[in-house]
Amino acid sequence: MKSYCGRFAPSPTGPLHFGSLVAAVGSYLDARSHDGEWLVRIEDLDRPRVVRGAADEILRSLQAFGMCPDRSIVYQSTRTDAYHAALHQLRRSQRVYACACTRSEIADSGMTGIQGFVYPATCREGLPAGRAARAWRVNTQGAVVRFEDAIQGPLQHDVEKQIGDFILYRADSIYAYQLAVCVDDAEQGITHVVRGADLLDSTPRQIYLQQLLNLPTPRYAHLPVATNAQGAKLSKQTLAKPVDSARADELLVSALRFLGQDPPAKLQKSPLDEIWRWALENWTVARVPRRRAQHSQP
């Protein structure tokens, strides 16, 4: 196995847009510049959000831009047995518990953290009388996670106070992203995770689960998120346009500029393979802007 293994893991909620292209390019360049493997994983676990045909469209776009994975594509929807096993490992070690609380009940607590309401540990000591389990949560009592991000710098989260006991198995019978990504990264041998900074606040939860499950912790680098003129993240919800594969050379140069790599102006009209050659010879993560978001002009 190579000493570096990275991945790009899109959710198939729509076609590839410029923001997701930036994440793909950053992860691909970091892997290739380290003579490492680069994998693609389709995170289609959240069935209600999956758009039919989007996964295939994303894969076609990656190929059109010259990014081909080194192994077969992994689909999270085929891996529920692995997530089930991980959850039961945590149950055996008494790290998780059943929860009967609804969203409105949690909101009524009025406790807010870095991503919405903080669960007040209502069911940590057992289900209230007459209530049935709706979900499974991990006990975060006393959990403080520190890590060094290669782009965003040192971070520390008091997981219990800032997030609370977060869900691993949802009321709609879907395994949570936080659990699935930890299991998948470990099984695929991922050593480096280069992704958008919209997932930066998820990283302490993933590191905490890695510790509980005795899984290795990859090195993390969180790229700035591409935003529109109003400062909103490019996404399906903000009507971000799909990337045009016919403009792959132009958009690749725009992605390199977004990532602070300062490609020469003449590269704009170069063939795609020449752009990649320049990008691989000149890529350095130290040039990536150390901010969580920035406006994009592809």
Buried (B, 14 or more C-beta within 10 A) or exposed (E): EEEBBBBBBBBBBBBBBBBBBBBBBBBBBBBBBBEBBBBBBBBBBBEEBBBEEBBEBBBEBBEBBBBEBBBEEBBBBEBBEBBEEBBEBBBEEEBBBBBBBEEEEBEEBEBEBEEEBBBBBBBBEEBEEEBEEBBBBBBBEEBBBEBEBBBBEEBEBBBBBBBBBBBBBBBEEBBBBBBBBBBBBBEBBBBBBBBBBBBBBBBBBBBBBBEBBEBEBBBBBBBBBBBBEEEBBBBBEEEBEBBEBEEBBBBBBBBBBBBBBEBEEEBBEBEBEEBBEBBEEBBEBEEBEBEBBBEBEB
